[in-house]
Amino acid sequence: MTIQYSWDYSPDSDILNVHAKGKKVKGSAELGEFTFDFDSDENIIGLEITNIAEIFNELINKEQLSEISGAKIALVTRGNATYALLYLKLPKREQIIEITAPPLIAAR
């Protein structure tokens, strides 16, 4: 089953939210400008990034973020590092943003 995601970007506050549709948040973990939401099975189902255009200014700007037509989140583990991959579909290209994070475990 493919997970469908919803997204919202506010250029005024420079905050991007991406969440799995129909999933309920059980807990969250904050890592600086990133907030990860978890379901009851400790799967990441949402991601909020504050100051996204400022943080990733070499990859994407506010105008491009306002034109997102699709988004999804994936986790990849390589060795001891966990990477959150944020896929953003833009009008003329797809942008993948790789976020390095320590292993993420939902608070119980």
N, C-alpha and C positions, 0 to 999 in steps of 0.2 A: 504494500500500500504506500503510495506516495503522499508525503505530508505537504499540505498546502499552507502557505504563509501569507500573512497580511503585513503591511508595513506602513509607516507614517514618518514623514520627515517634516520638521518645523525649522524653516530657515531663520526665523527670529531667535530661537533658542539654540539652534544648531544641534538638535537632538534627533537621532534616528532610532526608531523602534521597529523590530522585526519579531513577529510571534507566530507560532504554529496555530492555525485555525482550529477551534474546537478543543483545545487542550487547556486544562486548568492548572494554574500555578500553585505549587505546594511550598516552594521556598525560593530564595534568591541569594546570590552571592555578588558582592561588589568588589571589583578590582580596579581601583582608580576611576577612570572615565567609563568603565564598562560594567554593566549590571547584567548578569546571566540569570534567567528564570528556569526553574526545574519543575518537572511534574512529580507525581508520587513515586515513580520508578527511577528518579534521579537522572532522567534524560533532560538535556537542555532543550527547552521549547521556546525560549525567547532571549532576545539580546537588545539592550538599550545602550547606545553610545552617545555620550554628551561631548560636545565640541568636535564632532566627527570631521567637519571640513578643515578645522584647524589641525587636528592630529594627523590626518591623511592628506594634507594639502598638496602633496606631489602626485597623488593618485586621483583625487576627485575634489570638485568644488561644490559650493552651495547650489549653483544653477543646475549642475548635473544631478545632484541629490534630489532636487525638486522634480526631476523628470524620470525617476525610477518607475519602471513598469513591471518589475518582478524582483523578488528577493527570497533567499533561503539561507539557512545556517547548516553547516556540517562540521563535525569534529574529526580531527585526524590526530593519532598519536604516533610519534616517531621517537623511539628511544624513551627517554624520561620526560619528554616535552609533549604537551597537548596544544594543538593549534585549533582555534576556531576559524573556520573559513566562512566568510560572508560573501555570498554571491549576489551581485546587484546587476539587474538587467537595465541597461540604459538604451536610449533610442538608437545609437549608432555602434554600440559595443557592449560587451559584458565585462564587468570589473570584478575581480576576485580580490578581496582584502584578507590577508592572513594575519591573525591576531595570536601572538604567543602568550600563553597563560600557563600558570602552574596547574597541576591536576585539579579538576574541579569536582567537588563532592557537595551535594546539597546538605544544608544544615538540617538536622532532625529535631 
